[in-house]
Every structure is written in structure tokens, then in C-alpha cells.
Amino acid sequence: MGNLTKNTARESISRDALQFIQSEKGHYINGDWVHAGSRLDIIDPSTEELLGRLYEADQSIVDDAVSAARRAFDGDTTWRKIGPHERERLLHKLADAIEADSEVLSDLIAVELGLPKQAALHFEVAKTVQTFRYYAGFPTKIAGQTLDIGPEMGGGEFFSYTTHEPVGVVAAIIPWNAPLLVGAWKIAPALAAGCTVVVKPAEDVSLVLLRLAKLAEDVGIPKGVFNVVTGRGSITGQALLDSEGVDKFAFTGSTAIGKHIYRAAADRIVRISLELGGKNPAVVLEDADVSAIAPALCMAAFANSGQICVSGSKVIAHKAIAGKLATAMAEFCEKLKVGSPFSQETVIGPVCSKVQFDKVSSFITEGKQSGRVLSGGKIDYPKGYFIQPTIVCDLPADSRLLHEEIFGPVITIETWENEEDLLQTINSSKFGLCASLWGDNHGRLQRIAKRIRTGTVFINTPAFPPVSMPTGGFRESGVGRDLGAKGLEGFLEVKSVIARIN
Ligand code: TAP
């Protein structure tokens, strides 16, 4: 165990995806491809080789993109005025185009992020199509209320109603870990609501959102409605925060940058949604079927090399079954193949970047020193940012592995005995993104779920947010909600109209 599957990246990537990478597309602004700004290298995390190059948008390029989005929102032929039926039609066309382009999109995700191609194809791209189709259904159903306010106005007749109007220009700042899907969580509801959008992908994984811009162009999304600017967060992202014409920041990323964006929003009272980090407990009750759930618990934390915000990487097992569970998980973990995202055998690809590799490696080194590694722990592959899936137990209570988001293929196992102490541990974490519960007594599982203070509780199923259910965090895990009808509300302003009619 520990050897890599064959690295077949360059041979397996489709010609269309390679051509797209080599075409060095530039920024997508007002329906044009803009080749401007300094250059950034794109590194393949499997080989550490140069894959291609990006352009970095500075303040003036970002301001151009925001102005284009502003004109497409405010002007005469605007996205808002185009009407809900046409917005629905175009969003469905875009969903169809994404589905038809699945192979290329998943190649781009696999080569740039390192997510195994099959997971990119059947999960990230498939879920993106679902997300666009889900929100394509909303434009014609956005509705207000009419209310009888005569009695409270001291008599007279009134016609009073609410309307829901798009917020305006949205700056969507996207992380690298699920670039297309998390992008879709913001872009699809924003466009459905009638907003226009400027997207900033993460510097490490930008290609797939540039490809989405090409698809938007192909299906006839009007100029300026959807724009993409690439570059580093400190340059291009910061320029978006400083740009005057933005009405909402829709952000997914780390809690540290989320706080920075919250402060920037406060200066001009820009609307905000923040989907931030997590440290998500996977709680196993004493009546759980340990051997049946061990694979699900592992994959809930190891999928996408653990680079998932809802990853259930903090397993807390009842003392009575903890030993048996740890053995079953370690056995499963040993079988997981690490290697090229383009090999059919690979379950665990590389982590996304050198920065991420160094960060996760430091957690593993610390885990080896202060705890007991039950499985995995290998980080010294000859090349590529590969990390063997790792399970660590017997860590001291104050270990940072137990409290900080690792965002790599590392599971920690702790034990519990007393339900009140367990709830105290979960609810006192600075994070509150999600929790999962595993057991057989449904009444008890529901009672525990009711007392857990996280944005989502998953019961007997690995954490993954379905498109029709709102997702987001309590405490430092965020503000606002993506997905579901709630995810659309975040892109709408409510207006009240009160008219005396006699
Ligand atoms: P961050 O480092 O916070 O980066 C997120 C985005 O912000 C990137 O596009 C980044 O650009 C940009 N950015 C960085 N500095 C900025 C600045 N000063 N101004 C404006 N934008 C700036 O997060 P990440 O490492 O990409 O993503 C991992 C984090 O995302 C984890 O904490 C994970 O939990 C969280 N996440 C949360 C969720 C939900 S639903 N809660 C979902 C997915 C991920 P560059 O990368 O180009 O620097």
C-alpha cells in the first residue's frame, strides 16, 4: 500500500480540454475575451508541471467587468427586463450545454484540481447540471404578496403588495475545492433572480469557470450578464471588494478571508453571503452497525482528498464500539488507491497545490508525534502533491488536529460516553457548518439532531448538501444560505408598495 496508480494524465485528457487550456482564454468581460494583465502559472498537482497560464485582472480590468455587469443590469436591454420566461429558457439551455460538455469540464477539474475524473464527471459536473436545472425553474415563480392593510391605516382603501427584485450586480468569489459546483450554487440563483454576475475563481483552479463562460457565450446569455475575471485573491479578489458598482458579495472560502470580506461589505453595506469553513463531527452511537458504516464514514472524509467543506473528518464514536469502528475504518482506508485522477483505479487524487500539501503534511507530522496513526500517513511520494488517506487516534484534547479544519485526507477518531458532554463538545466549537449522526434508534437520533447547533445535520448518510435543501453555517461557518429556495432569496430585495385607492 502507498504506491501510486499509473499517472496517465496527459494521455487521457480529451483533445478539446487540452485545446481549451492551450488557448489561454483570458478574462470574459462583456461577451469578449480580454487578454490583459500579468501572467500566472497553472500547475498540474499530479505532476508539478506547468499546465498553462492565466491572466491576472487588476483594478482597472475588474472595474471594466463590474461596469459591464452594471450596464447589463441597469441598461435598456437588461437581464432583469428580458423577463422571467426568457431567463428560464436560457438557464435551461445553459444546463443542457454543461451536460453536453461534461467530458471536457470534468477533464479540466481533474487536471487542475486533482479530483479523480470519474468523481468530477459523475458528481461535480452532474450536480452542477442539477443545480442549473433547479434554479432555471424559479424565474417564473418569483412572487410577492398582497395584503389588506386598511384597518391599521385608520380606514380608507389600500392596495398593498410586495415585489421581489434582483439585488443587482453580484461579485461571486469561489474556492478551488469544488470550483464548478460551488460556482453554480451562486451563479445559477443569481441569474435566476435577474442579477448580473462577476465571478472570481480561485487562482489555483480557474479553467473550469472560464469554460462555463464559453458555454454561456455559446447559448446566448446576453453580453455583460455573466463575466469572469481571473487572478489571485489579494489582487483580483481585493479589486472586486474595492469596486464601487457591486451590490452583493457571494463568497465561499475560508473563515479568515470571510471575515475580511464581511468588513469590506460593512463599509458600503453591500449585501453578503458567506459560506465558510467547518470542523464537522461524525457522531457514532453505540447501536450503529459499525462494519456497515465504516466505508461511508471514510469516504465522507476522504472524497476529493478531504477538500470538502462538509467533510466528516472528526469522528466521535461511543466508547463501547470505538475500537471495532477504528479497525473497520483502518481496513477500508488501507484499500484506497492513491494516484492519477485519470486512472480508473484511483480513489484519492493529489491535493490541489503545494500550499495545501504543506499545510496538510504539517498536520500529519503533528499527528504522528502526538497521537497514534492507525492507517496511512505517507506523504513522501516522488512527485505530485499526493497524501495517503490517514486515520489518527489517541490525540490530546487540545490537539489542533481535533479543532482546526485540516482540508486534506485525514480523519481523527475520538470517543464519547456522556451525551451532555458530547453536545457540549460539538456546540462549543467555533465552527457550526454541519454534523452527521450514525445509529439505529431514530427517536434518539432526532433528539440529538434537535440540540446540535450546526447549519445541517445528516442522519445515517454522508454529508452532502442536496440542491433543494438550504446549506450554510452557524457561528464562524458563515452567514446566509446557499441552495434551495433560501439560496434564491439571498439574491432578491423585497419592496413594499402601499397605495391609497380611494
Ligand atoms: P480562501 O483562501 O478563503 O479563498 C477563497 C476565495 O477567496 C478564492 O477565490 C481566493 O482567491 C479569494 N481571496 C483570497 N484572498 C482574498 C481577498 N483579500 N479578497 C478577496 N478575495 C480573496 O479559501 P480556499 O482555500 O480557496 O477554500 C477552502 C475553504 O473554503 C475551506 O475553509 C472550506 O471549508 C471553505 N468552503 C466552504 C464551503 C461551504 S458551503 N461552507 C464550501 C466549499 C469550501 P485565491 O485562491 O486566488 O487567492
Residues whose N, C-alpha, C, O or C-beta is under 5 A from the ligand:
A	BS01	TAP	I173 I174 P175 W176 K200 P201 A202 E203 D204 G231 R232 G233 S234 G237 Q238 T252 G253 S254 T255 I257 E275 L276 G277 G278 C309 S477
